[in-house]
């Protein structure tokens, strides 16, 4: 993805015309037009200057008539403003999907934002990640609106699918606890983003669906791996092959969610749960997550061996010693992840 720094953007003229852009310093630019690599190459061939966008700056897209009238070569593939927002609340980081007018459907470039935000959390001092949606919905999956040009090229589509897969893998590899705070719609990749977290807190009005089959598609964002591990293979087959909606009561009964609360209790409940996890022992949590993720592919003997090795390391840790001191001193332990 490339971002072209522009000033005084005239949307009534050809956005790919070099004279439509003024060469300005990135910091001074008032507009950052995000375009794909083919469009960037076209600009460069015609004398334009394509510059990388500054980290953390908002990017806007005014290329609506390109999306309506041009071929995929000129498709703007980053049409959103700061889709992912993050906020640190003590030891807990909140990741907010922010496109409430589209039920927080993920635009093409939004997958990279999610992956980057998750990677940033993994490398931070924050101990728990909470993923939530802005407004009354969690996530409607990939944005299949009018800005998306379909391709019959398997190579192009494979490259496109690597974007959500990278985000799913980033979330799966996080060694710290993750929580999904889910309200309203959580369908397609949005559902799999939710169940890809360690714990799911949902509201009474939540609606889950592996809706892919109704769009002529198969599951993605790790759904074929995640779903049967939560609900069993038979139920996973039913949900994936029908794409039907699952309401809150059923979601709790079949194990899709950890608990169900009223909509006005969602944030407080997720916060309380996150703070409880943040007070836990980070090293122990890491080994617990890894062991449970491996459990379906290990024999019982292998699971015992993994437990022995993990416990041997943890028994010699500072956190284990702190837990013992806290027990005898009748106080809460203060774990530092050592």
N, C-alpha and C positions, 0 to 999 in steps of 0.2 A: 504494500500500500504506500502511495506517495501522497504528500500534501503540498499543494501549490500555494505559496503565500501571495495574497492579492490585496490590493487596496482600491477602493472605488469601484467595486464590481458592478458591471452593467449587465443585468440578466436579460435585457432585451436583445443583446447582441450574441453572436456565437461564442459560448464560453470557452471554446478551444482555440479561439483566435488569439494570437500572441498579443496583438495591440490592445486586447481587452484587459490585459493585466499590466500593472505597473510593478517594476522590480523594486521591492521594498525590503527592509530588514524584517526578519521574522518577528521580532518584538514589536515593531511599529505597525505591522500589518493589522488591518481591521477585519480581515476575512481569511479563513483557511479553507480552501476548496479541496476536498478529498476526492481523489480519482484513482482508478485502478492503473496497473502498470502499463497496459497498452495505451491508455489515454495519455499517460505521462510521457511515453516514448513519442507519441504524436506531437506533443507540445515541444519536446526537445528537438525533434527533427525540424520544426518550423521556427526554431530560434528561441523557444521559451526556456525558462529557468525553473526546473522543478526542485523544490527544496524539501527536506524533511520537516515535519511539523514539530513544534516544541512540546516536550513532554508536559502533560498536565493542562495544556491549553484547550479550550473548547473548540471544536471543529463544527462548522456548519456547512450545509450543502444547499446551493441555490440552483442546481442543475436539473430542475424539473423537466424542462423541455428536451434535454438530452435523454432523460429516462423515457419520455413518451415517444420520441421521434427518431432516436438513433439506434444503431445496432449495439450489440454487447461490447464492442470495442470501446465505446464511449460511455458505457454505463458507469454511473457514479456508484461505487460499492461501499460507501461509508456514510450513508445518509442519516445521520443522527447527531445530536448534541449530547455529549457526556452521558452515554447510556448507563454506565455503572458509576455509582457514587459510593464512597466509603466513609465511615465515621467510627472513630475509636471512642469507646466508652469504658474507661479504665482498662481492664485486661481483655475486653471483648471488642472485636471488630465487626461492624455491621457492613454488609455489602448489599446495596439497594439497587435493584433493577428498575430503571426509571424511564418508562415510556407509558405512563398510565393511560394515555389516550388510545393506545393500541394493546391494552391488556399486558403491557410489558413484553410484547413479542420481541425477539432478539433480531436486530438488523444484522446484515452480513458482517460488518466490522465489530459488532457487539461481542462475538465469541472471543476475539482477541482481547477485548477489554475484560471479560470475565476471567480468562486465563491469566492475564497479567495481574488482576486484583487478587486472585487466589495465590499465585506465586509470591506476590508481595506479602500477603498475610503469612505464608509459610516461612518466609525469611525474617519476619518481624518478631518483636517481643510479645505480641498479643497472643493469648493462649486459646481463645475460642473464636470461631467464625460463625456469624449468623447471616444467612442469606434470606432476603425478603424482597417483596415487590412493592413498588410505590402505588398507593391507592388501594383499591378493593380487590385486586387480583395479584397472583404470584407471577405467572408467566405463561403466555399462550404459545410457547415454543418459538420456532423460527418465524420471522416475519415474512409471510407469503404475499404481501401486498403488491401494488402495481409497480414498485421500484425494482422488482426482481425479474430478470430476463432468463427464461429457461434455455438450457442448452441440451442438445442431443449428443454432445461429445462426452464419452465416458471419462476421458482424461480431465476435462474441465470440471465435471461434476465430482470426480474424485478429489481434485484440488480443493473444491468448495467444501466437501465433507470433512477434510482434515481440520477445518477451523473449529467446528463444534467438538470433534474428537479430541483436539488438543485441550480444550477447556474441560472436557469430561475427565481426561487423564490427569490434568493438574489438580482437580478436586479429589480424585481418587487417591492420589499420591500424598495428600496432606497428612502429616503424622499427628496433627493436633485435632481436637474434637470440632465437628462442624454440625450446625443446626440449620434446618430449613424452617422458616416461619411462614406458613402457607395460608393464604386467604383466597377465596374466590376460585378462579380458573387456574389449574396447573395441568396443562395438556401437552402431549408430544414431548419434545425435548425439555419443556418446562416441567413436566412430571418427572422425567428422569434426572433433571437437575435437583429436584427436591429429594427424591429417594436416593440420590447419590450422596446425600449428607448422612452423617451418623444417626441423627435423630430428626424426626419430623413432628413439629407442632402445627396442627391444622385447626381451622375454625369450623363451626357447624355448617357454614355455607360453602365449604370447599367442594370442588368438582375436579376429580382426576380422570384423565383418559390417555391411553396409548393410541391416540387418534390417527396415527400414521396410516393404517390400512384404509381408512376412509378417504385418504388423499392419494391412494395408490402407491404407498410407500411402505418400507419396513422400519422397524425401530432403529433409532440412533441414540447418541449421547449415552451409550452404555446400557440401554434398556434391556437388551437380550441377556446381559450378565446380571444386572441388578434385580430385575423383577422376579425371576424364579427363586432367587435367594431369599426374597422377602415373603412371597406368598405361595411358594411351591410351584412345581412345573405345570401341574394341571390347571391351576387358577391363572398362572401367567399365560398359558396358551389361550384360555378363554378371553382374558382381557386384551391380549395383543391381536387376536384374530377377529374380534368383534369391534374393538375400539370404543366400546360403550363407556358411558360416564359412570364413575364410582363416587357416591356421596359419602359424607363424613362418617356416618355410622358404619357403613360397610368397610370403608378404608381402615377404620380402627379395628374392626372385627377380623379382617384378613391380614393385619400386620403391616399395612402400608404406612401408618402413622403411629407415633409414640403416644400422643394424647390429643384429645379434641377439646377446644375451649370456645367460648363465645367470641365473636369478632373483636369486641372492645377489650378482651382479656389477652389477645394474642401477643402484643408487644411485651406486656408485663410478664407473661408466662415464659416467653422465650428468653427474656432478660434474666429471670430468676434461675432458669435452667442453665443458661450460659455462665452465670456467676458461680453456680454450684460446680460446674465443670472446671471453671477457671481456678477454683480453689483446690482442685485435685492435683495429684502428682503427675507432672508431664511425662516423665520417663515411663511410668507404669501405664499411662494412657496410650502411649505410643506402642508399647508391646502388646497391649490388649487389642488395639485396632489391627495390628499386623497379624496377630494370631487368628482373630476371627475372620479376617479377609482370606487367610490361607486355609481355613478349616475345611472347606468343602473339597479341597484338592489334596489334603493330607490324610494319610492313614491314622488310626488311633495311636499307633506307635510313634509316628512322626510328630503328631500333636504333643505327645508326652515329652518327646525329645526337645521340641521347641520350648515348651513350658519350663523344662529343667534349665535350659541354657538362659532363657530370659530371667527366670527367678534367681539364678546364680549371679547374674549381673546386678539385678535390682537389690538383692540382699546386701551387696557391698556399696550401695549408693548412699549419698548424703541424704536423699529424700527418705530412704528407709530408716536411717538413724534419726532423722527429725521426727518421723511418725512415732517412733518408739519414745522419744523424749516427750513429745506432746501428749502421748497416752498417759505416761506416768505423772506428768505435770498437770493433767486434766485441763488441757487447752487445745484449741484448734491448731493443727500443724501449719507451718509456713513453708510450702514446698518451693524449691528453686530450680528444679529440673536438673539436678546434679547427683 
